[in-house]
Amino acid sequence: MELDKLLTAAADYGFPMLVSCYLLVRMESKIDKLSANIDALTRVIAAAK
């Protein structure tokens, strides 16, 4: 009985976990670029004051 619940949970949550991991891997470089641009913008704003 316990094994059935475990397999059902893996089937239910496996796909969303797989999609989430895929999207995180795909978006990682974009997030890094965004972070670098935010840092650069912060420096420009600080220098303008």
PyMOL Python script that loads the backbone (N, CA, C, O; Angstrom):
from pymol import cmd

cmd.read_pdbstr("""\
ATOM      1  N   MET A   1       0.821  -1.190   0.000  1.00  0.00           N
ATOM      2  CA  MET A   1       0.000   0.000   0.000  1.00  0.00           C
ATOM      3  C   MET A   1       0.866   1.255   0.000  1.00  0.00           C
ATOM      4  O   MET A   1       0.576   2.203  -0.730  1.00  0.00           O
ATOM      5  N   GLU A   2       1.909   1.274   0.796  1.00  0.00           N
ATOM      6  CA  GLU A   2       2.789   2.439   0.878  1.00  0.00           C
ATOM      7  C   GLU A   2       3.524   2.683  -0.444  1.00  0.00           C
ATOM      8  O   GLU A   2       3.734   3.829  -0.842  1.00  0.00           O
ATOM      9  N   LEU A   3       3.907   1.612  -1.110  1.00  0.00           N
ATOM     10  CA  LEU A   3       4.595   1.732  -2.386  1.00  0.00           C
ATOM     11  C   LEU A   3       3.679   2.348  -3.431  1.00  0.00           C
ATOM     12  O   LEU A   3       4.136   3.123  -4.271  1.00  0.00           O
ATOM     13  N   ASP A   4       2.404   2.018  -3.393  1.00  0.00           N
ATOM     14  CA  ASP A   4       1.456   2.598  -4.345  1.00  0.00           C
ATOM     15  C   ASP A   4       1.355   4.111  -4.156  1.00  0.00           C
ATOM     16  O   ASP A   4       1.310   4.859  -5.132  1.00  0.00           O
ATOM     17  N   LYS A   5       1.319   4.552  -2.918  1.00  0.00           N
ATOM     18  CA  LYS A   5       1.249   5.989  -2.641  1.00  0.00           C
ATOM     19  C   LYS A   5       2.517   6.696  -3.109  1.00  0.00           C
ATOM     20  O   LYS A   5       2.462   7.800  -3.651  1.00  0.00           O
ATOM     21  N   LEU A   6       3.647   6.051  -2.894  1.00  0.00           N
ATOM     22  CA  LEU A   6       4.920   6.625  -3.316  1.00  0.00           C
ATOM     23  C   LEU A   6       4.996   6.742  -4.827  1.00  0.00           C
ATOM     24  O   LEU A   6       5.438   7.768  -5.343  1.00  0.00           O
ATOM     25  N   LEU A   7       4.579   5.729  -5.533  1.00  0.00           N
ATOM     26  CA  LEU A   7       4.601   5.774  -6.994  1.00  0.00           C
ATOM     27  C   LEU A   7       3.617   6.800  -7.542  1.00  0.00           C
ATOM     28  O   LEU A   7       3.902   7.476  -8.530  1.00  0.00           O
ATOM     29  N   THR A   8       2.475   6.911  -6.907  1.00  0.00           N
ATOM     30  CA  THR A   8       1.497   7.905  -7.331  1.00  0.00           C
ATOM     31  C   THR A   8       2.037   9.318  -7.126  1.00  0.00           C
ATOM     32  O   THR A   8       1.867  10.183  -7.986  1.00  0.00           O
ATOM     33  N   ALA A   9       2.679   9.549  -5.999  1.00  0.00           N
ATOM     34  CA  ALA A   9       3.260  10.862  -5.726  1.00  0.00           C
ATOM     35  C   ALA A   9       4.362  11.187  -6.732  1.00  0.00           C
ATOM     36  O   ALA A   9       4.450  12.320  -7.206  1.00  0.00           O
ATOM     37  N   ALA A  10       5.194  10.215  -7.059  1.00  0.00           N
ATOM     38  CA  ALA A  10       6.256  10.429  -8.042  1.00  0.00           C
ATOM     39  C   ALA A  10       5.674  10.748  -9.410  1.00  0.00           C
ATOM     40  O   ALA A  10       6.201  11.597 -10.127  1.00  0.00           O
ATOM     41  N   ALA A  11       4.608  10.083  -9.768  1.00  0.00           N
ATOM     42  CA  ALA A  11       3.975  10.341 -11.055  1.00  0.00           C
ATOM     43  C   ALA A  11       3.312  11.714 -11.075  1.00  0.00           C
ATOM     44  O   ALA A  11       3.368  12.415 -12.085  1.00  0.00           O
ATOM     45  N   ASP A  12       2.689  12.101  -9.968  1.00  0.00           N
ATOM     46  CA  ASP A  12       1.995  13.391  -9.912  1.00  0.00           C
ATOM     47  C   ASP A  12       2.968  14.566  -9.883  1.00  0.00           C
ATOM     48  O   ASP A  12       2.758  15.565 -10.571  1.00  0.00           O
ATOM     49  N   TYR A  13       4.013  14.452  -9.101  1.00  0.00           N
ATOM     50  CA  TYR A  13       4.924  15.571  -8.914  1.00  0.00           C
ATOM     51  C   TYR A  13       6.172  15.488  -9.785  1.00  0.00           C
ATOM     52  O   TYR A  13       6.934  16.453  -9.850  1.00  0.00           O
ATOM     53  N   GLY A  14       6.394  14.389 -10.440  1.00  0.00           N
ATOM     54  CA  GLY A  14       7.588  14.236 -11.257  1.00  0.00           C
ATOM     55  C   GLY A  14       7.618  15.171 -12.444  1.00  0.00           C
ATOM     56  O   GLY A  14       8.651  15.778 -12.728  1.00  0.00           O
ATOM     57  N   PHE A  15       6.502  15.299 -13.142  1.00  0.00           N
ATOM     58  CA  PHE A  15       6.452  16.161 -14.318  1.00  0.00           C
ATOM     59  C   PHE A  15       6.641  17.631 -13.956  1.00  0.00           C
ATOM     60  O   PHE A  15       7.448  18.304 -14.596  1.00  0.00           O
ATOM     61  N   PRO A  16       5.934  18.156 -12.958  1.00  0.00           N
ATOM     62  CA  PRO A  16       6.178  19.558 -12.604  1.00  0.00           C
ATOM     63  C   PRO A  16       7.616  19.816 -12.147  1.00  0.00           C
ATOM     64  O   PRO A  16       8.182  20.870 -12.438  1.00  0.00           O
ATOM     65  N   MET A  17       8.196  18.871 -11.444  1.00  0.00           N
ATOM     66  CA  MET A  17       9.585  19.030 -11.018  1.00  0.00           C
ATOM     67  C   MET A  17      10.511  19.048 -12.214  1.00  0.00           C
ATOM     68  O   MET A  17      11.447  19.846 -12.261  1.00  0.00           O
ATOM     69  N   LEU A  18      10.264  18.182 -13.181  1.00  0.00           N
ATOM     70  CA  LEU A  18      11.082  18.129 -14.384  1.00  0.00           C
ATOM     71  C   LEU A  18      10.979  19.433 -15.165  1.00  0.00           C
ATOM     72  O   LEU A  18      11.991  19.962 -15.625  1.00  0.00           O
ATOM     73  N   VAL A  19       9.782  19.948 -15.315  1.00  0.00           N
ATOM     74  CA  VAL A  19       9.592  21.208 -16.034  1.00  0.00           C
ATOM     75  C   VAL A  19      10.268  22.357 -15.297  1.00  0.00           C
ATOM     76  O   VAL A  19      10.901  23.206 -15.924  1.00  0.00           O
ATOM     77  N   SER A  20      10.143  22.391 -13.986  1.00  0.00           N
ATOM     78  CA  SER A  20      10.771  23.449 -13.193  1.00  0.00           C
ATOM     79  C   SER A  20      12.285  23.418 -13.334  1.00  0.00           C
ATOM     80  O   SER A  20      12.912  24.460 -13.522  1.00  0.00           O
ATOM     81  N   CYS A  21      12.867  22.252 -13.247  1.00  0.00           N
ATOM     82  CA  CYS A  21      14.323  22.126 -13.399  1.00  0.00           C
ATOM     83  C   CYS A  21      14.769  22.548 -14.792  1.00  0.00           C
ATOM     84  O   CYS A  21      15.777  23.238 -14.942  1.00  0.00           O
ATOM     85  N   TYR A  22      14.028  22.141 -15.799  1.00  0.00           N
ATOM     86  CA  TYR A  22      14.360  22.519 -17.179  1.00  0.00           C
ATOM     87  C   TYR A  22      14.327  24.036 -17.340  1.00  0.00           C
ATOM     88  O   TYR A  22      15.237  24.620 -17.929  1.00  0.00           O
ATOM     89  N   LEU A  23      13.285  24.671 -16.820  1.00  0.00           N
ATOM     90  CA  LEU A  23      13.168  26.117 -16.953  1.00  0.00           C
ATOM     91  C   LEU A  23      14.259  26.842 -16.173  1.00  0.00           C
ATOM     92  O   LEU A  23      14.777  27.857 -16.638  1.00  0.00           O
ATOM     93  N   LEU A  24      14.614  26.337 -14.996  1.00  0.00           N
ATOM     94  CA  LEU A  24      15.696  26.966 -14.237  1.00  0.00           C
ATOM     95  C   LEU A  24      17.021  26.882 -14.975  1.00  0.00           C
ATOM     96  O   LEU A  24      17.797  27.838 -14.969  1.00  0.00           O
ATOM     97  N   VAL A  25      17.284  25.760 -15.602  1.00  0.00           N
ATOM     98  CA  VAL A  25      18.528  25.608 -16.352  1.00  0.00           C
ATOM     99  C   VAL A  25      18.533  26.534 -17.562  1.00  0.00           C
ATOM    100  O   VAL A  25      19.546  27.166 -17.862  1.00  0.00           O
ATOM    101  N   ARG A  26      17.401  26.613 -18.255  1.00  0.00           N
ATOM    102  CA  ARG A  26      17.302  27.465 -19.440  1.00  0.00           C
ATOM    103  C   ARG A  26      17.405  28.947 -19.083  1.00  0.00           C
ATOM    104  O   ARG A  26      17.995  29.728 -19.831  1.00  0.00           O
ATOM    105  N   MET A  27      16.838  29.331 -17.954  1.00  0.00           N
ATOM    106  CA  MET A  27      16.764  30.743 -17.590  1.00  0.00           C
ATOM    107  C   MET A  27      17.974  31.224 -16.793  1.00  0.00           C
ATOM    108  O   MET A  27      18.101  32.420 -16.532  1.00  0.00           O
ATOM    109  N   GLU A  28      18.858  30.318 -16.407  1.00  0.00           N
ATOM    110  CA  GLU A  28      19.973  30.691 -15.536  1.00  0.00           C
ATOM    111  C   GLU A  28      20.844  31.778 -16.151  1.00  0.00           C
ATOM    112  O   GLU A  28      21.203  32.735 -15.465  1.00  0.00           O
ATOM    113  N   SER A  29      21.186  31.653 -17.415  1.00  0.00           N
ATOM    114  CA  SER A  29      22.043  32.659 -18.044  1.00  0.00           C
ATOM    115  C   SER A  29      21.326  33.998 -18.147  1.00  0.00           C
ATOM    116  O   SER A  29      21.952  35.047 -17.995  1.00  0.00           O
ATOM    117  N   LYS A  30      20.037  33.977 -18.399  1.00  0.00           N
ATOM    118  CA  LYS A  30      19.278  35.225 -18.483  1.00  0.00           C
ATOM    119  C   LYS A  30      19.189  35.895 -17.116  1.00  0.00           C
ATOM    120  O   LYS A  30      19.260  37.120 -17.019  1.00  0.00           O
ATOM    121  N   ILE A  31      19.036  35.104 -16.069  1.00  0.00           N
ATOM    122  CA  ILE A  31      18.988  35.658 -14.715  1.00  0.00           C
ATOM    123  C   ILE A  31      20.336  36.269 -14.349  1.00  0.00           C
ATOM    124  O   ILE A  31      20.389  37.319 -13.710  1.00  0.00           O
ATOM    125  N   ASP A  32      21.426  35.615 -14.751  1.00  0.00           N
ATOM    126  CA  ASP A  32      22.759  36.163 -14.481  1.00  0.00           C
ATOM    127  C   ASP A  32      22.963  37.495 -15.204  1.00  0.00           C
ATOM    128  O   ASP A  32      23.505  38.439 -14.629  1.00  0.00           O
ATOM    129  N   LYS A  33      22.532  37.568 -16.458  1.00  0.00           N
ATOM    130  CA  LYS A  33      22.653  38.822 -17.213  1.00  0.00           C
ATOM    131  C   LYS A  33      21.799  39.921 -16.593  1.00  0.00           C
ATOM    132  O   LYS A  33      22.232  41.070 -16.506  1.00  0.00           O
ATOM    133  N   LEU A  34      20.609  39.581 -16.169  1.00  0.00           N
ATOM    134  CA  LEU A  34      19.732  40.555 -15.526  1.00  0.00           C
ATOM    135  C   LEU A  34      20.348  41.079 -14.242  1.00  0.00           C
ATOM    136  O   LEU A  34      20.289  42.276 -13.962  1.00  0.00           O
ATOM    137  N   SER A  35      20.932  40.196 -13.469  1.00  0.00           N
ATOM    138  CA  SER A  35      21.580  40.596 -12.227  1.00  0.00           C
ATOM    139  C   SER A  35      22.756  41.529 -12.500  1.00  0.00           C
ATOM    140  O   SER A  35      22.938  42.519 -11.791  1.00  0.00           O
ATOM    141  N   ALA A  36      23.546  41.226 -13.506  1.00  0.00           N
ATOM    142  CA  ALA A  36      24.676  42.086 -13.865  1.00  0.00           C
ATOM    143  C   ALA A  36      24.189  43.457 -14.324  1.00  0.00           C
ATOM    144  O   ALA A  36      24.798  44.471 -13.985  1.00  0.00           O
ATOM    145  N   ASN A  37      23.115  43.500 -15.082  1.00  0.00           N
ATOM    146  CA  ASN A  37      22.575  44.781 -15.535  1.00  0.00           C
ATOM    147  C   ASN A  37      22.018  45.598 -14.383  1.00  0.00           C
ATOM    148  O   ASN A  37      22.149  46.822 -14.376  1.00  0.00           O
ATOM    149  N   ILE A  38      21.401  44.948 -13.415  1.00  0.00           N
ATOM    150  CA  ILE A  38      20.900  45.661 -12.242  1.00  0.00           C
ATOM    151  C   ILE A  38      22.063  46.250 -11.450  1.00  0.00           C
ATOM    152  O   ILE A  38      21.980  47.378 -10.965  1.00  0.00           O
ATOM    153  N   ASP A  39      23.136  45.492 -11.319  1.00  0.00           N
ATOM    154  CA  ASP A  39      24.316  46.005 -10.620  1.00  0.00           C
ATOM    155  C   ASP A  39      24.903  47.212 -11.353  1.00  0.00           C
ATOM    156  O   ASP A  39      25.269  48.205 -10.723  1.00  0.00           O
ATOM    157  N   ALA A  40      24.992  47.128 -12.670  1.00  0.00           N
ATOM    158  CA  ALA A  40      25.520  48.236 -13.457  1.00  0.00           C
ATOM    159  C   ALA A  40      24.624  49.466 -13.329  1.00  0.00           C
ATOM    160  O   ALA A  40      25.127  50.583 -13.203  1.00  0.00           O
ATOM    161  N   LEU A  41      23.328  49.280 -13.358  1.00  0.00           N
ATOM    162  CA  LEU A  41      22.396  50.388 -13.208  1.00  0.00           C
ATOM    163  C   LEU A  41      22.527  51.029 -11.830  1.00  0.00           C
ATOM    164  O   LEU A  41      22.454  52.251 -11.704  1.00  0.00           O
ATOM    165  N   THR A  42      22.717  50.221 -10.811  1.00  0.00           N
ATOM    166  CA  THR A  42      22.903  50.742  -9.461  1.00  0.00           C
ATOM    167  C   THR A  42      24.147  51.615  -9.385  1.00  0.00           C
ATOM    168  O   THR A  42      24.131  52.678  -8.765  1.00  0.00           O
ATOM    169  N   ARG A  43      25.222  51.163 -10.018  1.00  0.00           N
ATOM    170  CA  ARG A  43      26.473  51.961 -10.026  1.00  0.00           C
ATOM    171  C   ARG A  43      26.278  53.272 -10.769  1.00  0.00           C
ATOM    172  O   ARG A  43      26.777  54.306 -10.325  1.00  0.00           O
ATOM    173  N   VAL A  44      25.565  53.255 -11.889  1.00  0.00           N
ATOM    174  CA  VAL A  44      25.336  54.480 -12.666  1.00  0.00           C
ATOM    175  C   VAL A  44      24.486  55.453 -11.875  1.00  0.00           C
ATOM    176  O   VAL A  44      24.762  56.652 -11.874  1.00  0.00           O
ATOM    177  N   ILE A  45      23.474  54.969 -11.212  1.00  0.00           N
ATOM    178  CA  ILE A  45      22.606  55.845 -10.412  1.00  0.00           C
ATOM    179  C   ILE A  45      23.389  56.431  -9.246  1.00  0.00           C
ATOM    180  O   ILE A  45      23.239  57.609  -8.921  1.00  0.00           O
ATOM    181  N   ALA A  46      24.226  55.606  -8.616  1.00  0.00           N
ATOM    182  CA  ALA A  46      25.025  56.100  -7.489  1.00  0.00           C
ATOM    183  C   ALA A  46      26.035  57.149  -7.956  1.00  0.00           C
ATOM    184  O   ALA A  46      26.291  58.115  -7.238  1.00  0.00           O
ATOM    185  N   ALA A  47      26.609  56.975  -9.140  1.00  0.00           N
ATOM    186  CA  ALA A  47      27.585  57.932  -9.658  1.00  0.00           C
ATOM    187  C   ALA A  47      26.919  59.234 -10.076  1.00  0.00           C
ATOM    188  O   ALA A  47      27.559  60.285 -10.062  1.00  0.00           O
ATOM    189  N   ALA A  48      25.655  59.182 -10.444  1.00  0.00           N
ATOM    190  CA  ALA A  48      24.957  60.381 -10.912  1.00  0.00           C
ATOM    191  C   ALA A  48      24.540  61.286  -9.759  1.00  0.00           C
ATOM    192  O   ALA A  48      24.226  62.454  -9.985  1.00  0.00           O
ATOM    193  N   LYS A  49      24.530  60.782  -8.545  1.00  0.00           N
ATOM    194  CA  LYS A  49      24.101  61.592  -7.401  1.00  0.00           C
ATOM    195  C   LYS A  49      25.170  62.506  -6.906  1.00  0.00           C
ATOM    196  O   LYS A  49      24.953  63.248  -5.948  1.00  0.00           O
TER     197      LYS A  49
END
""", "prot")
cmd.dss("prot")
cmd.show_as("cartoon", "prot")
cmd.util.cbc("prot")
cmd.orient("prot")
